[in-house]
Structures are given as structure tokens and as C-alpha cells.
Amino acid sequence: MMTSLGDKKAGKRITSGSMRLAGTGVELAATIVVACLLGYWIDRRFESGPWGLVICSVLGIVGGLYNMIRQSVQELFGNAENEEHKEGAKSENNSAES
């Protein structure tokens, strides 16, 4: 069974989008780890008890979640807007050629 070129492009688009979203999970984890390490360093450097770790870990979680949600929404809704824009441009080109 042969697949059309459009089917291959759609599959590739889904795969690349899925991989970008998988990368956001890694970014979330890395953000939290770096923020916790920074908080730990602040606590040891300034002898501030657990407050540097607590504050930096909360900031890391909030910042990482914000970034993950922002990228997910952009991937979900941004692609729909891009497709509409491309289809509109194609129809304008076709009407201009006629």
C-alpha cells in the first residue's frame, strides 16, 4: 500500500512536535535541579538555613512549569495558526495566478 506525500509530511510533523515536547520535560527537570543546587550553595555560603534551598527550589519549579506550559501551548495552538496561515497564503497565490 502506497502512502501519499502529504501523509508522510503529517507523520513527520507529529514526530518532530512530540520530540520537542519530550524535551520540555528534560528542561523542567534540569531547571529544578539547577535551582536546587543554587539554593544549596546560597545556604552554605551565607549560612541561611534551609531558606535559600526552599526559595530557589520553588522558583525553579514555577519557572520550569511556566516554560513547559508555554512551549506546550505554543506547539499545540501555534501549529494550528501556522497551518491556517499557510493555507490562506496558498489560496491567495492560486487566485493571483488565475
Backbone torsions as a table, in degrees:
resi	resn	phi	psi	omega
1	MET	NA	128.5	-178.7
2	MET	-91.8	143.9	175.0
3	THR	-107.0	148.7	-179.7
4	SER	-79.8	164.7	-179.7
5	LEU	-63.4	-35.0	179.3
6	GLY	-63.5	-37.3	178.3
7	ASP	-65.1	-39.4	179.6
8	LYS	-65.7	-40.9	179.1
9	LYS	-65.1	-40.3	179.4
10	ALA	-63.5	-42.3	178.2
11	GLY	-64.3	-40.1	179.3
12	LYS	-66.4	-39.1	-179.5
13	ARG	-65.3	-41.1	179.2
14	ILE	-65.1	-42.9	-179.0
15	THR	-65.0	-45.0	-178.2
16	SER	-66.6	-37.6	177.0
17	GLY	-65.8	-39.5	179.0
18	SER	-65.6	-38.4	179.8
19	MET	-68.7	-37.7	176.8
20	ARG	-63.6	-41.7	179.4
21	LEU	-69.1	-32.2	176.0
22	ALA	-65.8	-34.8	177.9
23	GLY	-66.7	-26.1	179.5
24	THR	-68.5	-30.4	175.6
25	GLY	-65.2	-39.4	176.8
26	VAL	-66.6	-40.3	177.6
27	GLU	-63.0	-39.1	177.8
28	LEU	-60.8	-49.0	-179.6
29	ALA	-62.7	-42.0	-179.5
30	ALA	-65.3	-39.6	178.9
31	THR	-62.4	-43.5	-179.4
32	ILE	-66.1	-43.3	-179.4
33	VAL	-63.9	-45.6	-179.5
34	VAL	-64.1	-41.9	179.2
35	ALA	-64.2	-40.9	178.3
36	CYS	-65.5	-40.5	177.0
37	LEU	-64.0	-39.7	176.8
38	LEU	-63.2	-43.8	177.9
39	GLY	-63.2	-40.2	177.3
40	TYR	-62.4	-43.7	178.9
41	TRP	-62.9	-42.7	179.0
42	ILE	-61.0	-43.8	179.1
43	ASP	-60.9	-44.0	-179.0
44	ARG	-71.0	-38.6	-177.1
45	ARG	-69.0	-44.3	-174.0
46	PHE	-107.7	6.0	179.9
47	GLU	48.4	52.1	-174.3
48	SER	-100.7	15.1	178.8
49	GLY	71.5	-150.2	-176.8
50	PRO	-83.5	0.6	-170.2
51	TRP	-69.1	-36.6	177.1
52	GLY	-63.3	-43.7	178.5
53	LEU	-65.3	-43.8	-179.0
54	VAL	-63.1	-49.9	-177.3
55	ILE	-65.2	-45.4	-179.0
56	CYS	-67.7	-36.5	178.9
57	SER	-67.8	-39.5	176.8
58	VAL	-64.2	-44.3	177.8
59	LEU	-62.7	-38.5	177.7
60	GLY	-64.9	-42.0	179.2
61	ILE	-65.5	-47.6	-179.2
62	VAL	-63.9	-45.7	179.6
63	GLY	-64.2	-41.5	179.2
64	GLY	-66.6	-41.7	177.8
65	LEU	-66.3	-40.6	177.1
66	TYR	-58.8	-46.2	179.9
67	ASN	-63.5	-42.1	-179.2
68	MET	-65.9	-43.7	179.5
69	ILE	-66.6	-41.4	179.5
70	ARG	-60.6	-45.2	-179.9
71	GLN	-68.9	-36.4	179.1
72	SER	-66.5	-43.2	178.5
73	VAL	-65.9	-40.8	178.4
74	GLN	-62.4	-41.5	179.4
75	GLU	-67.1	-41.0	-176.7
76	LEU	-71.6	-51.9	-175.5
77	PHE	-93.5	-26.9	179.2
78	GLY	-65.2	-38.6	179.1
79	ASN	-67.6	-36.0	178.6
80	ALA	-65.5	-41.4	178.0
81	GLU	-66.6	-39.4	178.3
82	ASN	-64.3	-40.2	179.1
83	GLU	-64.6	-42.1	178.2
84	GLU	-63.7	-40.5	179.7
85	HIS	-64.7	-43.1	179.9
86	LYS	-64.4	-43.2	-179.9
87	GLU	-64.6	-38.7	177.6
88	GLY	-64.7	-40.3	179.2
89	ALA	-67.3	-37.9	178.4
90	LYS	-64.6	-43.2	-178.7
91	SER	-67.7	-33.8	176.1
92	GLU	-66.4	-41.4	178.3
93	ASN	-64.9	-41.5	179.9
94	ASN	-65.8	-38.7	179.5
95	SER	-72.7	-31.8	178.8
96	ALA	-70.8	-32.2	-179.3
97	GLU	-75.1	-27.0	-177.2
98	SER	-74.6	NA	NA
